[in-house]
């Protein structure tokens, strides 16, 4: 089913790149399109998206289990177990999504107050977050179907759905933010509503694609086929993977709390820098996910030598692309950010941040490629332990020291995050070269 070639990885990664880029833009488009409406709204969405990004990244990390296990069972020649994985994934992630949504409904205001969101944007932040959180369940189900399609090498169809979603989101934003065609001028609330509508339509379309392009049908969703044994296998990968993502994002939440003490202009600057940083590393994510699928397949076949060659190849490619994009954006930051803001303070600060971002992307590209490959082999516990240590001791600890105590502000915080990424990248290199992943059987094939 899969060919272990660089051409195969490239073919798999390109649609994944556009899918991830467009998925990323669903949230960032809201910030971009309200930038001419209000800088306060940009900051409000930035805070709201920090919470939503935590949830989405945890869900995304949990769907890694779906992709990895289906790829393994294809490698082992067992498509029936692949269907069982899909069933267990749908119900496990749906339950998680419902619980998280209820928690957001009940505790979003105290959470944002604890994050020290400025009072002048607190109401907007809460309103935006509550509205977009209503689609967490839809997002989770969408992600599982996308994972199934990826495992069938149908990445381009996931990308097409993402294009449709983003097009609808842009049109909806233009209408609801600005009050076009007789609709009320809703501002940030309009952005949230538009995001939800586009995600719901995206789910409907991806299910239709799934039915047309695979022979699985929807019979696998019948609850009577739910297997606790398979759910356990899914969770043995999903929980540590989700835990690693959750730990990292929670550390980012604490760091955001530090940033919120610097004022609305710095919060907006961080939001713009995060958009550019995400664009810089999105291909690293794409190639690492493509590699993860292939590694899972090779692991199912027991071809360990091919795994080693493929992982190192992916590391070098992702590093070259991420660093190159960051350098280009750094030199052209005034022109790029000038589209969204004319505030000289923001433009100057963002250029300095992007200089640090170059170093950060070196570590992050290694980190992303290595950790996804380790997870594909079942080596999931060490990434969690390393992330817990590095994210909290290095990223949060140094952010407080550099950003708050030493008065370096947002630049100091970015230096701390770069240190975290580089440390984890080196640690994962050591772990991978030890080759203990060959012995891992946390999830049996």
N, C-alpha and C positions, 0 to 999 in steps of 0.2 A: 504493500500500500504506500509506503514511504520510501524514498531514495535518500541515502546518506551522502548528499552532495551539497556543495556550496550553492549551486544553482537552485536546488530544492528549497534550501533555507531562504534564499533571496525571494523566490516565488511565494513562499508562505508568509514572509515578513512584510512584504509591500502592502498587501491588503490589510494586514494587522496594523501597520503603521497608520494608514489612513483611518481605520476604525478607531484606534486609540486617540488619534489627533482630533477626530470629530467628536468622540465621546468626551474628551477633555474640553472641547469648545462648548458643549452644551451648557456647562456651568459658567465658563469664562465669557461666553457670548453675552450673558446677562450683565456681567460687569462692564464689558466693552460698550454695550448699547445704552447703558444708563450713565456712562461717563460724561456725556454732554447734558444729561439731565441733572446730575448732582454728584459731586465728589463724595458727599456723605453717603449716598446710595451705593457707590462703589465700595466704600469701607464696610457698609452694612452687609452687602453680598459677600465680601471677602470673609467676614466673620461667619456668616451663615454657611458658606461653602466649606469652611474649615471643618465644621461639624459633619456636613454631608459628605465631604471627601473621606473622612474617617470611616463612615458607614459604607460608602461605595468601595473603598479600597479593601476593607475587611471582607465585604461580599465578593469582590473580585479575587481576593486571595483564597477565599473558601471555594470558589468555582475552579480554582487551580486543581483541586482534588478531582473534579469531574473530568477535566481535560486529561490529567495525568493517568487516571485509572482507565478511562476509555481507550486512550492510546496504548496503555499496557495490554489491555485485553485484546485489542486488535493485533498487537505484536505477538500475543500468545495464541491467536486464532480462536477467540471465544466471544463472539458478538452478543450472545445472550446475557452474559455478565455485564457487557457494556450497557444494555438496556436497564439492567437492575441498578447500575450506578446512576443512570439518569433519573430514575424514579426516586432513589434515596436522596439525591441532590436537590430535586425540586422541593420535596417536603421538608427537608432539614433547613434549607435556606428560607423557605416561606415562614416557618415557625420563628426563626431568628429575626426576620424582617418585621413581623407583626409585633414582637416584643420590643424591638428598638423603636418602632414608630410610636407605640404607647408611651415609652419613656420620654421621647422628645415632646410629645403633647403635654406631658405632666411637668417636665422639669426644664424646658428651654429657657425661660426667663431667669430662674436662679443660676443656671449654667452660664449664661451670658453676663450676668452681673458678677459672678465669680471670675469670669475672664476679663473683667474690668472694661467691658465695652462702654465707650463714652455714652452718657445719658442722651445726647442729642441724636444718636443713631440706634439706641436700644430698641425702640418700638419697631422701627423698620427691620432691624435684624431678626427680631422674634417673629414678625409677620411673615417675612420671606421664608424663614426656616420651617415654620409650621406648615405653610402651603406646600413647599417642595417635598417635605417629609411624607406627605400623603401618598407619594409614588414610590416609596422604598420597596414595597412588596412587588410592584410592577417591575422595578429595576432589577430586583433579585431574580425573578422568573425570566426576564429578558436575558440576564447574564448566563443563566443555566442553558437556555436554548442556544445562545451564541457559542458557549463552550462546546456543546454537542456538535454544532455545525463546524467549528474549528477542528474538532477531532476527526471529522469526516473530510477534512481538507477543503471545506467550502467557505474559506475565509472571505472571498470576494463578495459573497452574498451578505455577510455580516456588515461589510463595508458599505454596500449599497443601502442597507437599512439605515446605517448611521448617517449617510448623506441625506436621506429623506428626512430623518429626524431633525437634523441641524437646519435644513432648509425651512422646515415647518416652524422651528423655533425662532429663526431669524425673522420670518414673516410675522409670526405671532408677536414677537417683541416689538417690531416696528409698529404694529397696529395698536397693541395694548399699552405699551409704554407711552407712546405719543398721542394716543386717542385718534387714530385715523379711521376713516370710513364710518363716522358716527359713533364709534365706540368711546367709552369714557377714558380720559387720560389717567392711567392707573400707576404709572411710574414703576417702582420696584415690585409692587404687587402684580402688575401686568407681566413683568418678567418671570415671576414665579409661576403664574398660571400658564403662560406660554410653554415653559419648560415641562410642566406636567402633561399638557395636552400632547406635546411632541413625543414624550416617552410612552404614553399609552398607545398612540398610533404605531410607534416603533415596535411595541410588543406584539400587536396584532399582525403586523407585516412579517415579523421574524417567525412567528408561528406558522403563517401561511407558507413561507419559504421552506421551513422545516418539513412540512407535510408534503410539499412538492418535490423536494430534492433528496429526501431520505426515505428509506422503506420502513422506518420505525413506526410511523403512525402515532396516535395519541393514546393507544391502548396501554402503553407502559405507565401512564399516569394513574391508572386504576389503583386505588389505595390497597386493594387486596394483594397486589404484587409487592407491596413495601416489605423490604427485608431488613430486619434489625442488624443482621450480620453484615450486610453490605453497607448499611448506614454507618456502622462502626468503622468499616474500612474507609469510608468517605471522611468521617470525622477525625480519624487518626492523621489524615493529611490536612483536612480543612481547619481543624481547631488550632494546631500549632501555626499553620500558615496565616490564618486569620489573627491569631494571637500576636504574631510577629508584626503584622501590619497595624493591628490595634495599638500595640505598645509604641511603635514608631509615631503613629498619628497622635496618640495621647501626649507624647513628648512634644510634638509640634504644637499641640494645644496649649501646653504650659509656656512654650516659647512665644506663642501668639499673645498670651497674657502679658508677657514682658513688653511685647511690641505695642500693645494697646495703651501702655502707660506713656508712650512717646507722642500721642496725639493723632488726630485724623489724617494729617498730611503724610505721616510716616506709615500709617496703616494702609493708606491708598498706595504709597510707594511699594510697600511689601506686596500688595495685591498685583500690581503690574509686573513686578519682578518674578513673582511666582508663575504668572502666565508665560513669560518668556522662558523661565527655567523649565517649565513643563514641556514646552515645545522643543527645547534642546534635548531632553532625554527621552522623548516619546519613541524615537526609533530604537533606542536601547531596550525599551520595554517590548517593542515589537519583535526584534530579533531574538530577545531572550525567551519570549513566549513561543516563538516558532521553534527555537532550539529545545525548549522544554517538552514540546509535543514529540519531537524527534527523539530526544533522550529517553522519554517514557517508552516509546516504541522499541528503541534499541535495548533498553533495560529489560523489557519483556522478552526479547530474543536472547539476552545474555551477551550482547556484543559490547563489552566494556572498553576495548581499545578505540572503537569508533566514537564512543561517548567522549573520551578524553580529547581527541582531535577536534571534535565538533564544538566542544565548550570553549576551548582556547581560541578557536577561530572566531567565535561569536564575541568573545571579550574584546579582541583587538578591533573588530569592525565597529562595535557599539561605541568604544572609546573614541575612535577616530571621528565618527559622525557627530557624537554629542559635543566633543570639544570644539570641533570645527564650527558647528552651528552657534555655539556660545560666543566664540571669538567674533563671528560675523555680526551677531546681534549686539555685542558690546560696542563695536566700532560704529554701528549704525543705530544705536539706542535712541539718540535724540530724534532722528527721523521717524523711527518706528513708534515711539511713545508719543511723539508730537501729534500723531493722529488722534490720540485720546485725551491729551491734556497739554496745556500751555504753561503749567506751573513750573518755573525754573528750578525750584527746590526739588520737586519730584524727579525732573530730568537729570539733575546733577547727582542726586543720591542713587538713582537706579544705575547710572553708568559705573559708579564705584562698586555697587553690589555685583554687577555683572563681571567685573574683574575678578572678584573672589569666586564667582560662580564657575569660572574656567577650571580652577583647582577642584572645586566640589564635583564637577562632572567627571573628572578622572576617576575619583573614588566611586562615584555612584554607578558609572557604567560597569565597572568591575563587580561591584556589589550586586547589581540587578542580575547580571548574567550568571554569576556563580550561585547565588541563592536559589534562583529558579531551577537551575540544573541539579543542585543538591536535593531540592524538594522532589524533583521528578524521580530520583533514585530512592526516595523514602527517607533520606537523611534530613528530617524536619526539626528535630529537637535542638540541635546545635545552633541553627540560625535564630531560633527564638531566644536562646540564652545569650548569644552574642548581641542580638538587638536590644534585649533588656539592659544589658550592661552599657553598651555604647550609646544608645539613645538617651538614657537617663543620666548616666555619669558624665559622658563627654558632651553630648549635644545640649542637654538642659543645664548641666553644671557649668560648662564653659560659656553658654549664652548668658547666664546670670553674672558670671565673673567679668566677661568681656563687655557685654551689653549694658549691664546695670552698674556693677561696682567700678569698673574702669571707665565708664562713661563713653564707650565707643558706639553706643546705640545700635542701629540696625546693621551696620557694617560689622561690629563685633559679634552680633548674633549669627551673621552669615559665615564668619570665620569659624565659629564654633560648629556650625552644621557641616562645613567642609571637612573639618577635623574628624567628625563622626563618620562621614561617608568614607573617607580615606582609610580610617582605622578598620572599619568593617570590611572594606574591599580587601585589604591585606589579610585580615583574619580568615576570610572565606577562601582566599588563594591557598593559604596554609592548609586549611581543612580539606580542600579538594585534592591537593597534592598528596595528602596522607593516604588517600584512596580507601578510607574506611567505609565510604558509601557503597563499595562493592559488597560489603558484608551486611548492609542494612536490609532488614526484612520487616520493617514496621508495617508495611502493607504487602501481603502475599499476592503473588500473581496466580 
